[in-house]
């Protein structure tokens, strides 16, 4: 649906307008809040979260995950931060069911106006 994003589903997806959006295909490269170093935790909009945008919401979620990881590492009995799931409007599900096979076949979205 975004003309700046090309090559989705292929070997080299691109996004010519990366403002607010992490580069296409890089979610797996982003670190989690809990690291392999026992007393080192990460938080910020670059950390892997359900919110795949460089936003305050993503930074907030990663901070909550970092705090929970710290409390876990300390075996604390303090209550954990609530991690909210990203709301996905159920009204969009029928459109996704139509769009997914088209995407896999390399066809444009039914909403593509080109």
Backbone as JSON Lines, residues from 0, in Angstrom:
{"i":0,"aa":"X","n":[0.81,-1.19,0.0],"ca":[0.0,0.0,0.0],"c":[0.86,1.26,0.0]}
{"i":1,"aa":"X","n":[2.13,1.12,0.36],"ca":[3.03,2.28,0.4],"c":[3.94,2.23,-0.82]}
{"i":2,"aa":"X","n":[3.83,3.18,-1.73],"ca":[4.65,3.15,-2.94],"c":[6.15,3.27,-2.67]}
{"i":3,"aa":"X","n":[6.53,3.72,-1.48],"ca":[7.96,3.83,-1.16],"c":[8.56,2.48,-0.77]}
{"i":4,"aa":"X","n":[7.7,1.49,-0.48],"ca":[8.17,0.16,-0.11],"c":[8.07,-0.74,-1.33]}
{"i":5,"aa":"X","n":[9.18,-1.33,-1.71],"ca":[9.21,-2.21,-2.88],"c":[9.91,-3.51,-2.55]}
{"i":6,"aa":"X","n":[9.65,-4.53,-3.33],"ca":[10.36,-5.79,-3.19],"c":[9.92,-6.66,-2.03]}
{"i":7,"aa":"X","n":[8.76,-6.39,-1.44],"ca":[8.29,-7.22,-0.34],"c":[8.11,-8.66,-0.81]}
{"i":8,"aa":"X","n":[8.55,-9.59,-0.01],"ca":[8.47,-11.0,-0.37],"c":[9.63,-11.47,-1.21]}
{"i":9,"aa":"X","n":[10.48,-10.55,-1.64],"ca":[11.65,-10.89,-2.44],"c":[12.92,-10.86,-1.61]}
{"i":10,"aa":"X","n":[14.06,-11.08,-2.25],"ca":[15.33,-11.15,-1.52],"c":[15.88,-9.8,-1.06]}
{"i":11,"aa":"X","n":[15.36,-8.69,-1.62],"ca":[15.94,-7.38,-1.29],"c":[14.85,-6.32,-1.11]}
{"i":12,"aa":"X","n":[14.03,-6.43,-0.04],"ca":[13.0,-5.42,0.16],"c":[13.63,-4.06,0.47]}
{"i":13,"aa":"X","n":[12.98,-3.0,0.0],"ca":[13.51,-1.65,0.19],"c":[12.41,-0.72,0.69]}
{"i":14,"aa":"X","n":[12.82,0.3,1.44],"ca":[11.92,1.35,1.87],"c":[12.62,2.67,1.64]}
{"i":15,"aa":"X","n":[12.16,3.45,0.68],"ca":[12.83,4.71,0.34],"c":[12.53,5.82,1.34]}
{"i":16,"aa":"X","n":[11.51,5.65,2.17],"ca":[11.14,6.66,3.17],"c":[11.16,6.02,4.55]}
{"i":17,"aa":"X","n":[12.31,6.0,5.19],"ca":[12.45,5.26,6.43],"c":[12.09,6.06,7.68]}
{"i":18,"aa":"X","n":[11.59,7.26,7.53],"ca":[11.18,8.05,8.68],"c":[10.1,7.3,9.45]}
{"i":19,"aa":"X","n":[10.32,7.1,10.72],"ca":[9.42,6.41,11.64],"c":[9.33,4.9,11.42]}
{"i":20,"aa":"X","n":[9.99,4.38,10.42],"ca":[9.89,2.95,10.15],"c":[11.29,2.37,10.11]}
{"i":21,"aa":"X","n":[11.48,1.28,10.85],"ca":[12.77,0.61,10.79],"c":[12.93,0.04,9.38]}
{"i":22,"aa":"X","n":[14.15,-0.05,8.88],"ca":[14.35,-0.58,7.53],"c":[13.68,-1.94,7.35]}
{"i":23,"aa":"X","n":[13.08,-2.14,6.21],"ca":[12.37,-3.37,5.89],"c":[13.26,-4.58,6.11]}
{"i":24,"aa":"X","n":[12.72,-5.6,6.77],"ca":[13.43,-6.85,6.97],"c":[14.44,-6.85,8.1]}
{"i":25,"aa":"X","n":[14.44,-5.83,8.97],"ca":[15.47,-5.75,10.02],"c":[14.95,-6.09,11.42]}
{"i":26,"aa":"X","n":[13.7,-6.49,11.55],"ca":[13.17,-6.81,12.87],"c":[14.04,-7.86,13.57]}
{"i":27,"aa":"X","n":[14.48,-8.87,12.83],"ca":[15.29,-9.93,13.45],"c":[16.66,-9.42,13.88]}
{"i":28,"aa":"X","n":[17.11,-8.29,13.37],"ca":[18.41,-7.73,13.76],"c":[18.34,-6.85,15.0]}
{"i":29,"aa":"X","n":[17.15,-6.49,15.41],"ca":[17.01,-5.6,16.55],"c":[17.17,-6.39,17.84]}
{"i":30,"aa":"X","n":[17.86,-5.82,18.83],"ca":[18.1,-6.55,20.08],"c":[16.85,-6.58,20.95]}
{"i":31,"aa":"X","n":[16.8,-7.57,21.83],"ca":[15.71,-7.6,22.81],"c":[16.15,-6.83,24.05]}
{"i":32,"aa":"X","n":[15.2,-6.53,24.92],"ca":[15.51,-5.76,26.13],"c":[16.45,-6.54,27.05]}
{"i":33,"aa":"X","n":[16.28,-7.86,27.1],"ca":[17.17,-8.72,27.9],"c":[18.34,-9.12,27.01]}
{"i":34,"aa":"X","n":[19.54,-8.98,27.51],"ca":[20.73,-9.33,26.73],"c":[21.41,-10.55,27.35]}
{"i":35,"aa":"X","n":[22.46,-11.03,26.71],"ca":[23.23,-12.16,27.23],"c":[24.07,-11.75,28.44]}
{"i":36,"aa":"X","n":[24.28,-10.46,28.63],"ca":[25.03,-9.98,29.8],"c":[24.03,-9.86,30.95]}
{"i":37,"aa":"X","n":[24.26,-10.57,32.05],"ca":[23.27,-10.66,33.13],"c":[22.78,-9.33,33.71]}
{"i":38,"aa":"X","n":[23.61,-8.31,33.74],"ca":[23.19,-7.05,34.35],"c":[23.12,-5.91,33.33]}
{"i":39,"aa":"X","n":[22.82,-6.24,32.07],"ca":[22.77,-5.24,31.01],"c":[21.45,-5.39,30.26]}
{"i":40,"aa":"X","n":[20.65,-4.33,30.28],"ca":[19.32,-4.33,29.67],"c":[19.21,-3.16,28.72]}
{"i":41,"aa":"X","n":[18.4,-3.31,27.69],"ca":[18.25,-2.26,26.68],"c":[16.82,-1.74,26.62]}
{"i":42,"aa":"X","n":[16.7,-0.46,26.35],"ca":[15.39,0.15,26.14],"c":[15.55,1.29,25.14]}
{"i":43,"aa":"X","n":[14.57,1.46,24.31],"ca":[14.59,2.52,23.31],"c":[13.77,2.11,22.11]}
{"i":44,"aa":"X","n":[13.58,3.01,21.18],"ca":[12.73,2.69,20.03],"c":[13.4,1.74,19.05]}
{"i":45,"aa":"X","n":[14.67,1.41,19.28],"ca":[15.4,0.48,18.4],"c":[15.31,-0.96,18.89]}
{"i":46,"aa":"X","n":[14.78,-1.18,20.09],"ca":[14.69,-2.52,20.68],"c":[13.5,-3.26,20.08]}
{"i":47,"aa":"X","n":[13.61,-4.57,19.92],"ca":[12.55,-5.38,19.32],"c":[11.31,-5.38,20.22]}
{"i":48,"aa":"X","n":[10.19,-4.94,19.66],"ca":[8.91,-4.91,20.37],"c":[7.79,-5.24,19.4]}
{"i":49,"aa":"X","n":[6.57,-5.3,19.94],"ca":[5.4,-5.49,19.09],"c":[5.13,-4.26,18.23]}
{"i":50,"aa":"X","n":[5.57,-3.09,18.71],"ca":[5.38,-1.84,17.98],"c":[6.58,-1.67,17.05]}
{"i":51,"aa":"X","n":[6.41,-2.0,15.78],"ca":[7.55,-1.99,14.85],"c":[7.71,-0.62,14.2]}
{"i":52,"aa":"X","n":[7.72,0.41,15.03],"ca":[7.93,1.78,14.56],"c":[8.83,2.5,15.57]}
{"i":53,"aa":"X","n":[9.55,3.49,15.1],"ca":[10.36,4.31,15.99],"c":[9.44,5.32,16.67]}
{"i":54,"aa":"X","n":[8.79,4.88,17.75],"ca":[7.81,5.72,18.43],"c":[8.02,5.67,19.94]}
{"i":55,"aa":"X","n":[7.37,6.59,20.63],"ca":[7.4,6.56,22.09],"c":[6.72,5.3,22.62]}
{"i":56,"aa":"X","n":[5.72,4.8,21.91],"ca":[5.05,3.58,22.34],"c":[6.01,2.4,22.31]}
{"i":57,"aa":"X","n":[6.82,2.32,21.26],"ca":[7.82,1.26,21.18],"c":[8.88,1.4,22.26]}
{"i":58,"aa":"X","n":[9.33,2.63,22.5],"ca":[10.31,2.87,23.56],"c":[9.73,2.53,24.92]}
{"i":59,"aa":"X","n":[8.46,2.88,25.13],"ca":[7.79,2.56,26.4],"c":[7.72,1.05,26.6]}
{"i":60,"aa":"X","n":[7.32,0.33,25.55],"ca":[7.23,-1.13,25.67],"c":[8.6,-1.73,25.97]}
{"i":61,"aa":"X","n":[9.63,-1.26,25.3],"ca":[10.96,-1.83,25.54],"c":[11.44,-1.51,26.95]}
{"i":62,"aa":"X","n":[11.09,-0.33,27.47],"ca":[11.46,0.01,28.85],"c":[10.76,-0.93,29.83]}
{"i":63,"aa":"X","n":[9.51,-1.22,29.59],"ca":[8.77,-2.15,30.46],"c":[9.4,-3.54,30.4]}
{"i":64,"aa":"X","n":[9.8,-3.96,29.21],"ca":[10.45,-5.27,29.08],"c":[11.8,-5.28,29.79]}
{"i":65,"aa":"X","n":[12.54,-4.18,29.7],"ca":[13.84,-4.08,30.38],"c":[13.66,-4.12,31.9]}
{"i":66,"aa":"X","n":[12.68,-3.4,32.41],"ca":[12.42,-3.42,33.86],"c":[12.03,-4.82,34.31]}
{"i":67,"aa":"X","n":[11.16,-5.49,33.56],"ca":[10.77,-6.85,33.92],"c":[11.96,-7.8,33.89]}
{"i":68,"aa":"X","n":[12.83,-7.65,32.91],"ca":[14.03,-8.5,32.83],"c":[14.95,-8.24,34.02]}
{"i":69,"aa":"X","n":[15.08,-6.98,34.41],"ca":[15.91,-6.64,35.57],"c":[15.32,-7.26,36.84]}
{"i":70,"aa":"X","n":[14.01,-7.14,37.02],"ca":[13.36,-7.73,38.19],"c":[13.5,-9.25,38.2]}
{"i":71,"aa":"X","n":[13.39,-9.87,37.03],"ca":[13.59,-11.32,36.93],"c":[15.02,-11.69,37.31]}
{"i":72,"aa":"X","n":[15.98,-10.95,36.79],"ca":[17.39,-11.24,37.07],"c":[17.7,-11.1,38.56]}
{"i":73,"aa":"X","n":[16.98,-10.21,39.23],"ca":[17.19,-9.98,40.66],"c":[16.33,-10.9,41.52]}
{"i":74,"aa":"X","n":[15.55,-11.77,40.88],"ca":[14.61,-12.65,41.59],"c":[13.69,-11.85,42.51]}
{"i":75,"aa":"X","n":[13.32,-10.68,42.07],"ca":[12.47,-9.79,42.86],"c":[11.03,-10.29,42.88]}
{"i":76,"aa":"X","n":[10.37,-10.09,44.02],"ca":[8.95,-10.44,44.1],"c":[8.06,-9.22,43.84]}
{"i":77,"aa":"X","n":[8.68,-8.15,43.39],"ca":[7.94,-6.95,43.0],"c":[7.1,-7.25,41.76]}
{"i":78,"aa":"X","n":[5.93,-6.64,41.7],"ca":[5.07,-6.83,40.53],"c":[5.75,-6.39,39.24]}
{"i":79,"aa":"X","n":[5.4,-7.05,38.17],"ca":[6.0,-6.76,36.88],"c":[5.19,-5.71,36.13]}
{"i":80,"aa":"X","n":[5.87,-5.02,35.24],"ca":[5.2,-4.04,34.37],"c":[4.27,-4.78,33.42]}
{"i":81,"aa":"X","n":[3.13,-4.2,33.17],"ca":[2.19,-4.8,32.23],"c":[2.67,-4.52,30.81]}
{"i":82,"aa":"X","n":[2.72,-5.55,30.0],"ca":[3.08,-5.41,28.58],"c":[1.77,-5.49,27.8]}
{"i":83,"aa":"X","n":[1.46,-4.43,27.13],"ca":[0.21,-4.39,26.36],"c":[0.44,-4.96,24.97]}
{"i":84,"aa":"X","n":[-0.5,-5.79,24.54],"ca":[-0.42,-6.29,23.17],"c":[-0.84,-5.19,22.22]}
{"i":85,"aa":"X","n":[-0.21,-5.18,21.06],"ca":[-0.57,-4.21,20.04],"c":[-1.98,-4.51,19.55]}
{"i":86,"aa":"X","n":[-2.85,-3.52,19.6],"ca":[-4.23,-3.71,19.16],"c":[-4.26,-3.86,17.64]}
{"i":87,"aa":"X","n":[-4.89,-4.91,17.2],"ca":[-5.07,-5.14,15.78],"c":[-6.58,-5.21,15.53]}
{"i":88,"aa":"X","n":[-7.13,-4.21,14.86],"ca":[-8.59,-4.16,14.68],"c":[-9.13,-5.42,14.01]}
{"i":89,"aa":"X","n":[-10.07,-6.09,14.65],"ca":[-10.62,-7.32,14.07],"c":[-11.32,-7.07,12.74]}
{"i":90,"aa":"X","n":[-11.77,-5.84,12.52],"ca":[-12.44,-5.52,11.26],"c":[-11.51,-5.66,10.05]}
{"i":91,"aa":"X","n":[-10.22,-5.65,10.29],"ca":[-9.25,-5.75,9.19],"c":[-8.95,-7.19,8.79]}
{"i":92,"aa":"X","n":[-9.32,-8.17,9.62],"ca":[-8.99,-9.57,9.35],"c":[-9.5,-10.06,7.99]}
{"i":93,"aa":"X","n":[-10.73,-9.78,7.59],"ca":[-11.17,-10.24,6.26],"c":[-10.3,-9.69,5.13]}
{"i":94,"aa":"X","n":[-9.86,-8.45,5.27],"ca":[-9.0,-7.85,4.25],"c":[-7.64,-8.54,4.22]}
{"i":95,"aa":"X","n":[-7.13,-8.9,5.38],"ca":[-5.84,-9.6,5.46],"c":[-5.95,-10.97,4.78]}
{"i":96,"aa":"X","n":[-7.08,-11.65,5.0],"ca":[-7.27,-12.98,4.4],"c":[-7.28,-12.91,2.88]}
{"i":97,"aa":"X","n":[-7.79,-11.82,2.34],"ca":[-7.79,-11.62,0.88],"c":[-6.4,-11.2,0.41]}
{"i":98,"aa":"X","n":[-5.75,-10.34,1.17],"ca":[-4.47,-9.76,0.75],"c":[-3.3,-10.74,0.86]}
{"i":99,"aa":"X","n":[-3.31,-11.6,1.87],"ca":[-2.17,-12.51,2.11],"c":[-1.84,-13.38,0.89]}
{"i":100,"aa":"X","n":[-2.81,-14.1,0.3],"ca":[-2.47,-14.91,-0.87],"c":[-1.98,-14.06,-2.05]}
{"i":101,"aa":"X","n":[-2.55,-12.89,-2.21],"ca":[-2.11,-11.99,-3.3],"c":[-0.65,-11.59,-3.07]}
{"i":102,"aa":"X","n":[-0.32,-11.27,-1.83],"ca":[1.06,-10.89,-1.48],"c":[2.01,-12.04,-1.8]}
{"i":103,"aa":"X","n":[1.65,-13.25,-1.4],"ca":[2.51,-14.43,-1.63],"c":[2.7,-14.7,-3.13]}
{"i":104,"aa":"X","n":[1.73,-14.34,-3.93],"ca":[1.82,-14.53,-5.38],"c":[2.5,-13.35,-6.09]}
{"i":105,"aa":"X","n":[2.88,-12.34,-5.31],"ca":[3.53,-11.17,-5.9],"c":[2.56,-10.21,-6.56]}
{"i":106,"aa":"X","n":[1.29,-10.35,-6.23],"ca":[0.27,-9.47,-6.81],"c":[0.07,-8.24,-5.93]}
{"i":107,"aa":"X","n":[-0.4,-7.16,-6.51],"ca":[-0.63,-5.95,-5.7],"c":[-1.81,-6.15,-4.75]}
{"i":108,"aa":"X","n":[-1.85,-5.35,-3.73],"ca":[-2.97,-5.34,-2.79],"c":[-4.23,-4.92,-3.53]}
{"i":109,"aa":"X","n":[-5.36,-5.4,-3.06],"ca":[-6.63,-4.99,-3.67],"c":[-6.88,-3.5,-3.46]}
{"i":110,"aa":"X","n":[-6.16,-2.91,-2.53],"ca":[-6.3,-1.47,-2.27],"c":[-5.27,-0.64,-3.03]}
{"i":111,"aa":"X","n":[-4.42,-1.29,-3.8],"ca":[-3.4,-0.56,-4.57],"c":[-4.1,0.19,-5.7]}
{"i":112,"aa":"X","n":[-3.94,1.49,-5.69],"ca":[-4.65,2.33,-6.67],"c":[-3.84,2.61,-7.92]}
{"i":113,"aa":"X","n":[-2.67,2.02,-8.06],"ca":[-1.85,2.27,-9.25],"c":[-2.42,1.6,-10.45]}
